[in-house]
């Protein structure tokens, strides 16, 4: 946890405005870490609508099971998140821990346990002693404030080297609504998920089924398009809460996903989730460079995505970028191993705008000096143009450095 | 190339006996490396039968294309292998380099170019200047000797820290035949291939179609069951040559794969390919530990294999082993992300013989001290018992260390 802040961290922290209907509190519960907050609650106004998406792991954590079951009710009053312990692969004890927490949270705010949402992140397999912090929830609900978003982002960190925030204000009909989002994650990050943990709240009056459609549309191009290490977590959770408080100011209630007034909100949500997802990649364990992998000219979008993931998850591509080596031969290797339709002799590879390979061999105008210079950048864009169709996809990842090995060789102990 | 020899290297080098009908020569051609051999030929007696298997990459190297085309003829007179340059993704120039080499080799030994086999290993994308070494082939054929197997293993190395040998003598009918094998490979190693390069020769009189059946049967449990970094090479080549010289001493000619006299030969070939494949893993770039991943109780053998690969390719599992951390939670994660049928609450995980997790939670008798002690071993056996069926599979891999990143962050430059 004492690793230096990623050089790719945002230069400034956004001012996170209050979201009407949301109050926040954090605590030092001492679950694993000392001298820092590790427990966070968000309390929501009555009637707050909720949607979410979770890890596709076959071995999900107990809180993921718990949230999945509650999501069908569509309303939320309180979110409880702890860091330091994932409450994953903890069996019966894990289910008991979620029940203890949910009961205490429901009692603290005065709601049904079906309106409680939980997330845990940290070590897998250690029992979570929920009774050690459930007694804190009464006081936290009582002291929760609207201006605690920065603290919320900090309390949910594990191996993150910086907290991840995003905010937007956007028109809904003729009225302005606000979205705030936070996220955490640095390792065990791979697509087919909704990142480690991310929570977005808005005052927009949008019904839960509509929120669910919006998440489903947005997650493919954001959280499901990043990878740090190809390892999908047991705990990935994205939850979107809509308090509806803006209705009091005249914002229209949205009950259908095809409501045209949703346009700007949809765009803002897309941009926010992509922003948070890229912040996670830029805080990838040991990362010193962000890599944007673009595949175009593939047989289909799905095929392009598979090729892009093959490149983005290749240890040899990632170590080459870490070494500032424009080793495009490894990109060719990764295209080849993807198993998707490709024709070696039509393939072109670019680093940034520099075409390094064309029609199955090194570009005639290739300049080692120019390309090496480009590799010194913080963000490296690798483009593979398969030249056999119109499918395209983009995946974001980070380089693979010795620091990744160091962080993960002694994370647990 | 100056990396220290893997601590997992074999303690002794086997005495490699001559194979009647095979002579070998090596040379310092200066293709990339200085002060070491980088060119190797094996000359074969007339009528030598050949079989092989190659990378499944969609972007194979020019020599792979060349060998695939020649394999259908079934006979071989000469093998030419260079290290330092893979002749992969070299377009028209790459095809020309294989033609130049094949023509010179055929002329040197006096055969058709269809009886020449080629392999190249090293950097991808650099044109291979075959005319710089094709002039050496005449002299090499002339000076080739039967007792140069150790030199052959050395000449084909790239980032390998030790050469890889195996030898066996075995009964064929009432007669003894001999098999010798060499291999190279340390990075860009993943299943669905036949390793970087491996060459096996025998004096057994076995027809090419039978050899092909034997390879197909054996490669699944050997070369296709190892992974260093999940990155499949463009150049993977396994070739098996049978000179048939033992027929002169009375060994029976084998023309059918179901000939019962093949039993001991088949077993010896299986054991040899598995031995060479494991030598590659034990020389995996930066490796300090070998990891044997056993999955049992899966729905099918295919499903077990996918789960085993998910564990063996997980950077988080591999870094944990590097850190001697019995982090079985990451094994659970890797089972979960595989997407194969699994039931969290029936899963058991073992490190060696120590059951660390059982029925979805930490084993009640788990001892951190005992498990940590086990993790100090050179070879770590991880077993995941899914407890839902009878499918099983074993995959060999190595740990992921800072040295892997160092080796691959400056390999090309």
Interface residues (C-beta under 8 A of the other chain):
Chain A: X55 X56 X57 X58 X59 X60 X86 X88 X89 X90 X91 X92 X93 X94 X123 X124 X125 X126 X127 X187 X188 X190 X192 X229 X230 X231 X232 X233 X234 X313 X314 X315 X316 X319 X320 X322 X323 X325 X327 X328 X329 X330 X332 X333 X334 X335 X336 X337 X338 X339 X340 X341 X342 X343 X344 X345 X347 X357 X359 X360 X361 X362 X400 X401 X402 X404 X405 X406 X408 X409 X410 X411 X412 X413
Chain B: X55 X56 X57 X58 X59 X60 X86 X88 X89 X90 X91 X92 X93 X94 X123 X124 X125 X126 X127 X187 X188 X190 X192 X229 X230 X231 X232 X233 X234 X313 X314 X315 X316 X319 X320 X322 X323 X325 X327 X328 X329 X330 X332 X333 X334 X335 X336 X337 X338 X339 X340 X341 X342 X343 X344 X345 X347 X357 X359 X360 X361 X362 X400 X401 X402 X404 X405 X406 X408 X409 X410 X411 X412 X413
